[in-house]
Amino acid sequence: MSMKWTSALLLLQLACYFSSGSCGKVLVWPTGYSHWMNIQTILDELVERGHEVVVVTSSAFIVTIPNQPSAIKFEIYHTSISKSEFESLVKNILDDYTYDMPKDSYWSYSVKSQDILWKYFDVLQQFCADAVKNKRLMKKLQESRFDLILADAVGPCGELLAELLNVPFVYTLRFTPGYEFEKHIGKLPIPPSYAPVVLSELSDQMTFMERVKNMIYVLYFDFWFQGINHRKWNEFYSEILGRPTTLAETMGKAEMWLIRTYWDFEFPRPFLPNFEFVGGLHCKPAKPLPKEMEEFAQSSGENGIVVFTLGSMVSNMPEDRANAIASALAQIPQKVLWRFDGKRPDTLGANTRLYKWIPQNDLLGHPKTKAFITHGGTNGIYEAIYHGVPMVGIPLFADQPDNIAHMMAKGAAVRVDFDKLSSTDLLNALKKVINDPSYKENVMKLSRIQHDQPMKPLDRAVFWIEFVMRNKGAKHLRPASHDLTWVQYHSLDVIGFLLACVATAVYVITKCCLFCYQKFVKTRKNKRE
């Protein structure tokens, strides 16, 4: 680290020491891609406040390590899986989800999703094993005496490290299929009568048949679907800790769950005191565009511009779909900035420019932006909400269809099916969100909700992390439901007892009535004789 960064870090720690004495040491177990973007935002803020941050990651994992000197430290350990092997696995998973998934049947889609997720989590388990069995690494982490571990719940192992190092831990999370972790491990109540199951693409305004559908999804996710092979992880955690345990038991010890959505996106439902919604924590005011992009945007005149990206994880779009998209874009009066890394489409119009990378947040915050064509990733949706830009959704996989369904329910987006994409469909969708003022009005309402909070989402996330460090945990926020069995949680034992009492009372009363009746009949018979 350069002398400049060393001096800056020293000053921050000194300032923290003299102001509150609450600076701590945070160990981070991250996941990659867009998940890393969110957690990195939190880490930068923690560093700004004088905390020491160490990210432990394997040599194969995909996180962005700064090229320039940074106050965030990285502890990189060797793993038996190479970076190229892991990148190949991720690419195959994305290709399967984007192009080869059975979209006509929800059940077939879910079954194949489970198979794909199990393969992915098997690799994550190997990463975890290579970390906790690395004696040099574990000794170094033990000697560092961390105050807290910050982990992404969809990349298990952070909770195991917390158990081994005997420190509290906090989760950051977007969702798990069927709320598998939130509901069954975090004990978050999710009433199926009005809270749609994640990935169901339903809203909270359900018809009777949609409520039936939602209940079937609940039963499916509760009793059949498992995004992670719990048996393998239970055996692994028991082996490492030297005592019988389960993944759910270890994860259930989380002090706080920082959920990366908010009520501008979510449908209202109950939540627990150790769950905080911090959606949009990465959003920020737009910065000036690069000169060439600014000139292109200004050349659009009153028509404005359209921003188009399907994210950083999709790079091999079929030529026929790329040409269909380009043909639709060529027919609108707006200028288009398209993030695209592939063969230049033959139908590309003069109003469209291709870029391998675009400053998405800055473009969405530009006053000339009229619409955002997006795959429906949570980060992009929140940037669009933050800046008040209506959306055309082209969801590809995972939570993206559900995210777009939420925006459609709130009147801020139109969806186009990627598998059946035609120029006409995309053109009509664009005209609708640009020319119909209701879409702009609705997304601006969501934007006002996002901005009108007692404290910024990032400040709220950091507050709770610091709270856990200051208080050595947050057990007073932990619901007693963690100590109940499934039968006790659903009061089945109480219901059974009460039913038994009622049955006993009915039986006794019935017997008494029969006895009295028989006595009465016998008495009358004796009198007649």
DOSENU-382991 format. One record per residue (C-alpha): x, y, z negated. Coordinates in steps of 0.2 Angstrom, whole numbers, plus 5000, padded with zeros to 4 digits. Each point is the difference from the previous one (the first is absolute). Example, Ala and Ser with C-alpha at 12.3 -4.5 7.8 and 13.67 -1.06 7.14 Angstrom:
REM DOSENU-382991
506249784961;500650175003;
***
This chain:
REM DOSENU-382991
500050005000;500750175005;500550134986;498550115005;498849864996;500949954985;499950174993;498250025005;499549844991;501050054985;499150174999;498349915002;500349884986;500750144988;498550105004;498849854996;501049974984;499850174993;498250035005;499149844995;501349864998;498949895010;501149955014;500149825003;500749865011;498849935013;500349835009;499149985016;499449845009;499350065017;499249945016;500450065017;499350115014;498550114995;500049944983;501850064998;499550175006;498850024985;501149944987;501550105006;498950164998;499849954982;501849964998;500650175007;498850094988;500749904985;501850045005;499550195002;499449984981;501749944995;499649814999;501349875006;499349895013;500749835006;499249915014;500449815000;499849925017;500749855010;501250025015;498649945011;498650114994;499450155011;500050164990;500750175006;501750034991;500550185003;501550035011;500450164990;500450004982;498549984989;499750004981;499049835002;501249864997;499949835010;500549844992;500149885015;500249814997;500449875013;498649885005;500049835009;498850085013;500850115013;499350175005;499749945018;499149854994;498950114989;499750125013;499549865012;498849934987;499250174998;499950035019;499149835002;498850044987;499650165008;499849925017;498849874993;499050134991;499950125015;499849885014;499649824995;498850014986;498249935003;499050164999;498349925004;499949914983;500350084983;500349834992;501349945014;500950174998;500149984981;500649825001;501450055012;500450154989;500249894985;501349895010;501050155006;500050084983;500649844992;501549995012;500450194996;499949974981;501149855001;501450115007;499650134986;500249864987;501749965007;500550184999;499450004982;500949844996;501650065007;499950164989;499649924983;501249855003;501450135004;500950004983;501150155005;498550105005;498949954985;501550044988;500250175007;498150044999;500049944982;501450114996;499250155008;498650004987;498550065011;498550094993;498849945013;499849905016;498950075014;499549875012;498849975015;498749864995;500049935018;501949954998;500049904984;501649994989;500050174992;498949934986;501349854998;501450124999;499050104987;499849844990;501849955001;500650184995;498750034987;499450165007;498250075005;499550015018;498850105011;499349945016;499750105016;498749925012;498850035014;499049845000;500149815000;498749905010;498449984991;500750104986;501049844995;501250094988;499050154995;498449904995;500749834994;501750074993;499750184996;498249964994;499250145010;498149985001;499450015018;498049975001;499649925016;498350085000;500750175006;501949985001;500549925016;501449885000;501650075008;500249945018;498149975002;499850165010;498450044990;499550164991;499250034983;498350035009;499649825004;498449925007;499449844992;500949895012;501650104998;499949974982;499849815003;501550015012;501050094986;499549884987;500649855012;501650105002;500250014981;499749824998;501249965014;501450104993;499749954982;500049815003;500949975016;501150135007;501750034993;501250125007;501449934991;500449824995;499850014982;500549824996;501750035007;500250174992;499449934983;501349865001;501450125005;499650124986;499949864987;501749945005;500850174999;499250054983;500349824993;498249994994;498349965008;499250155007;499250075016;500250145012;498350074995;500550004981;501650095004;499250135012;498650034988;501350084988;500150155011;499850164990;499250115014;499449975018;500350145012;498749985014;500550095016;498250065004;498850134993;498250045000;500050095017;500449835007;499349874987;498149974997;499650044982;500249854988;500649964982;501850014996;501049974984;501150124990;501649925005;499550025019;500450175008;499650055018;501450105007;499649995019;500850135011;501550034988;501250005015;499050145009;500850185001;499750165010;500650005018;501750065004;500550085017;500149895015;501549975010;500250145013;499549895015;498549934991;499450174995;500150075018;499049855006;498750024987;499950195003;499849965019;498349914996;499150174998;498349994992;499849815004;501349964987;500949834998;499749824996;501249904989;500249815004;500949874991;499749824996;501450004986;501849945000;499649824999;499349975017;501150025015;499649875013;498350065006;499449905016;500250115016;498149995005;499550074983;501350145001;499450045017;498250004995;500450124985;501150115011;498650015013;498850064987;501250134993;500350075017;498150055002;499950114984;500450195001;501149994984;501949975000;500549834992;501549954990;500149815000;501249904990;500449865012;501649895001;499749905016;500050005019;499250175006;498249975005;499750025019;498450104996;500850124989;499350185002;500950165001;499250064984;500849854990;501849994993;500749844993;501150014984;500949854991;499850104984;498850154996;499950104984;498249944996;499650104985;500650165008;499049975016;498549964990;500250164990;500250105016;498650135004;499749935017;499849824996;498249955005;500049814997;501149864994;500149835008;500549874987;500249824996;499250034983;501549994989;499650074983;501550135000;499450075017;498250014995;500450094984;501150135010;498550025012;498950034985;501250124992;500150115015;498249975005;500249925017;498649885007;500649835006;499849875013;500449834993;500849865009;500349884986;501149855002;500249894985;499949994981;499150144991;499950115016;498349955006;499350024982;500950174999;499250065016;498349934994;500150114984;500450165011;498549955012;498949994985;500550174994;499750075018;501950045003;500449885013;499549895016;500749835003;500649925016;500349815001;501949975005;499649835007;498750065012;500750175002;499550095016;500450185007;498150044999;499849954981;501550104995;499550155010;498350004993;500649984982;501250155002;498750115008;498849964985;501250044986;500750165009;498350075006;498849954987;500350124985;499349884987;501649905000;501150154997;498850064986;500049834992;501949985000;500150184993;498949954986;501149854996;501550125001;499350114987;499749854988;501849955003;500650184996;498850034986;500849904986;500550054982;501849945004;500849955016;500049815003;502049995000;500050104983;498749874993;501049855006;501650074992;499150054984;499449824997;501749935004;500850134987;498649964988;500449815000;501850044998;499750134985;498849884991;500949835004;498549945009;498150045001;499249854991;498650114993;499350025018;500149815003;498249924999;499649864989;499549905015;501849955003;499849894984;498449915006;499849845010;499050015016;498549924991;500150134986;500350155012;498349965009;499249964983;499549835006;500449934983;498850134992;498749975013;500149814998;499950024981;498450125001;499249885013;500449854988;499250104986;498550045010;499949825006;500149944982;498750124994;498849955014;500349824996;499750024981;498450115004;499449875012;500349864988;499150094986;498550045012;499949825005;500149944982;498750124995;498949955014;500249814997;499650044981;498550095005;499349875012;500349864988;499150104986;498550035012;500049815004;500049954982;498550124996;499049925014;500349834994;
***
